[in-house]
Amino acid sequence: MAISLNPFSGGYNAIILIRIQSFARASRYVLRLIMFMYHFISIHVHPFWIQFFYFIIIDLFGSLLLMVLKPTDPDFKPRYVDMFFLSTSALTVSGLSTVTMERLSSSQIVICTLLMLVGGEVFVSMLCVFCRSAKTSIAELTVNRVNSVRIELETIDSVSTVERIESGTDISVKDFLRTSSLKYLGLVIVVYWVFFHVTGFIACLVYLYTISSSKEVLRGKGINLGLFAFSTTVSSFANGGLIATNENMAIFVRNSGLLLFQIVLVLAGNTLFPLFLRGTIWVIKCFTKNEELDCMIKSPKDSKFDHLLTNLGTFFRSITVLGMIVFVTTLFCSMDWRHPVFNGLNSYQKVVAALFIGVNARHAGENSVDPSLISPAVLLFIIFMMYLPSSANFMPLKEDEEKRYVEPKDNSRGITIVTKFLLLPQVVCVIIFVIVACIIERRRLLLDPLNFSTLNVIFEVISAYGNVGISTGYACSRLQKLHPDMSCVDQPYSFVGWWSDGGKLLIAFVMLYGRLKKFSAKNGKAWTLKG
């Protein structure tokens, strides 16, 4: 007997119900497979390979999307090497670019923004916490232990949980709360990440609509205010350095309020993340009275999270960051106060612009001035700042004190040719990259020594290695001083945009290496200069 396909008949409704049940059953299988793969990878795959393939897969997918999407300028025909470079730069939050940003379409800007969103340090750290939480839950705890811990928690009321953990008299409770603390830590980072993005977007959008000068700049360029606020907020918090304007943030150098607001996002997203995270945990603990959060504050070493430090570790990390910012800002102002780099600015705007460069020189790479006009002495110190990882500390701590808040790494497995290369001293790798870059671009170094100077090449390589993105750029006027007959048109992108394809691919590799350099020979220890 045939089933009627009339939408009002019972047979048609039965077919729809069967399809819904089949879809629900298939969805459960897919979800179980995803959870199985998630737990399997968390337990059996080395963290280096997890992050390596995470960046490689997303990078290739992002570059294909950037190629498929059409740019705003119909005359602009980007090559794949440039789109791959842009995707790598956005995902590794490096900020270097080989294309003109304003020639990209809104959809391409959105893709770059999403790449920075999933490549930022806070987001990647959040994923690592959830992976470690799954690994700890499966590998370290059994059902019997959990049940016994629950009984002990219900029966023991004379001594608080935190006191028993600190005294070391209750290992099962300690293991249970360590696992629970990881889950709470992941949730705290989620709240932290969402809070800064939402409040940052709203504040940036309100500023753009309120201050007419900044609004007119974007409207004159045909850039949507909402898209710019979203992209800039993500870029600042992720320390991505890619801004939708050709001039980066230099075009807003007189909008000091916008620059100061971005400084907060830049610090909260990377170099001062430990300070902001510890403050966030403390605030939430005060409102919720949660014991797991109390354990995280009193015993941060149990979480084995690189950004959750002890009081002393947080203090020295913050002093290092703020001290270097103050030093480079003072040096910049003293060396270039009356130089062309600050032309047309009043004293307050000069100080804010110098502070903006000082904050971004460490990791973010956003520009408030033309870096090519900065004094050589300041550029050399910026090179030093870019070389330092965000975990650098200038502190008089002993090795046993460092171990209190630094996560030990297990290097007993997963050692291959790639990881052995990562185990080379970082300064040796940087020297190798500079030598290879000079070999690849040797013809340009001979033809155009004013632009392709050794200092500029070193600056670009270290900027890529540090995932910073500050670039000295390229000036056609320098080329025409040596070759007056040669035609040249200035372009508003990074110095590497004038390199050969081989040089661009080298810098793309350096950016990826720089994003994974924490797996190098330091074995997870803090980059420390001891007093």
Disulfide bonds with the S-S distance in Angstrom:
Cys476-Cys488 1.91
